[in-house]
Amino acid sequence: MITFWLIQIKRVILFSMKQKRLLVTLSLLIIVILSGCASIGGVSSGEINEIIGMINSGESDILISMSSEPFLVDGEVLPGVQLNSMFWNGLKSAGFRIENPVLLSAEKFIPGTSRWPSESKAAELFLQKYPDAKARLAVIGCDSGTVYLLTGKDVEGAVKIYAWGGPVR
């Protein structure tokens, strides 16, 4: 009789161990799958690299079309396409490039919590009002300092650039 109960206990223990192993295996699989996606619900690191490529190749027309209206540059809000155009075309005319870029981070943007290079009241108000819930803050190290890009997606899923900060040393 004792042997019978010992066998039953052993079955329960083995069954629960199998369930635990299965649960752990499934959890790890989910984590691996999700970690391969640097941008669950937001802009991916690949898309950030594409933006850097457009900046470096002077594709200001595309950058203008991707930028939000209004657009934030450091601590100044640029209302309207004309000022936005002046910013991107100015970078192009100056020959600005993000040399040797390294994506330091690309995290979900949380107003009031995420770090932005300017503490102006205009920047604070913009950052609370305009970026959507899926906005991501990319921090890019480069030869000229640190560049901040606040990005998101529009309703069609196209990349949107809300703000530019830097380069900051």
N, C-alpha and C positions, 0 to 999 in steps of 0.2 A: 504494500500500500504506500509506503514512504517512497519507494522507487517511482511509482506512478506519479505522485505529486512533484517529485524532483524533475521528472521528464516534462510535466506540464509547465513548471516554473521556467525550465530551460527554454521551452518553446516560446513562452511569452517574452522572455528576455531577448532571445534571438530575433523574434519578430519585431520587437520595438527597436532593436539595434539596426535592423534592416531598414525600418521606416526612417530612423534618424539619419542613416547614411544616405538614403534616397533624398531626404529633405535637404541635407547639407550639400549633396551633389547638385541638386536642382538650384539651390540658392547660389552656389558658386558659378554655375553656368549662366544664370541671369546676370550676376555681377560682371562676368567676363563680357557678355554680350553688350551690356549697357556701357561699360567702361570703354569699349571700342568706339563709341559714339561720343566724341568730345563735345557735342552740342545738343543734348537731348532737348528738343523744343526750341533751340536757338540757332545762332550762326555757328558753323563748324570752324575748326582751326584751318581747314582747307580753304574755306571762304575768306577767312582773315588773310591768309597768304595771297589769295587772289586780289584782295583790296590792296595789299602792300605792292603786289606786282603792277597794278594799275597806277598807283601813286608813282612808283619808280619809272614807269614808262610814259608818264605824263598824260594819261587818259582822262583828262579833266572832264570832258563831256559826259562820260559814263559815271564818274564820281559825283558830278552835279545831279544827274538823274537818280542816283542811289541815295542822295542825301535828303534828310527830312527838312521840312519847312515849318517852323524855323529850324536853324542849325546852330549848335553851340561850338564855339572855338575858344578853348581855355575857359575864360570867365565871361565872354561876351556872346550875347545871343544875336545871330544874324537873321533878321526877318526878311523873307523874300528871296526869290531865286537870283536876283541881281547880285546881292552881297555874297550869297553862297557861291555863285559863279566867280566873283572876284577872288574869293579865298582859294578855290581849287586852281583857277588859272594863274593866280599869283604864285602858288607853290610850283606850278609847272614852269612859269617864266623864270623863277629863281633857280630852277634846276634842282629843287629839293628832292632828295632820295632818302629812303630808309635803308641805309647801308648796313649790311651784315645783320639783318633782323633775326631776333630770337624771341619767340612767343613765350613770355614769362608766365602769363596766366590768361585764361579766358573763362571768366566765371559769371554766373548769374548776377546781374546788376540789381542791387537793393538800395533804393533811394535812402539817403541818410546814414547808410552803413558802408556802402562801397566807397573806396577812396577815389576822389577826383582831384586833379592837380590844382584846381582853383577853388578858393573858398568864397568867391564873390556871391552876393545875394542873387544876382541874375542867374548864375550857374546853379545855385541851390534851388531856385524856383523852377528853372527849366528841367532839371534832373528829377524833380518831383512830379512834374506835369506831363512831359512828353514821352519818355521811353515806355514801351509796353511791358507787360508782365514777363515776357520772354527775353527781354534785352540782356545782352552780355557785354561785359567790359573786358576788352582785350588790352593787356599791358605788354608792350613790345619794347624790348631792349634793342638798341642799335648804336652805331658809332657816335651819333650826335646826341645821345641821351635816351630818355624813355618817352615813348609815344603811347598815348591812350586813345583807343577807339571804342566808342560806345555804339554797338550795333544791335539790330533786331531784324525782324521780318515783317513785311507788309502783309495785307490780307491775302494776297495771291501767293505768298511764300517767298517773294524775292527779298534779297538782302537790302537792308536799309541802314544808313549811317546817320546816327543821331548827333554825334559829337566827336570832336577832335581835341586832344590835349597834348601839348608838348611841342617839340621835344623838351624834356625837363632833365636837368643834370642834378 
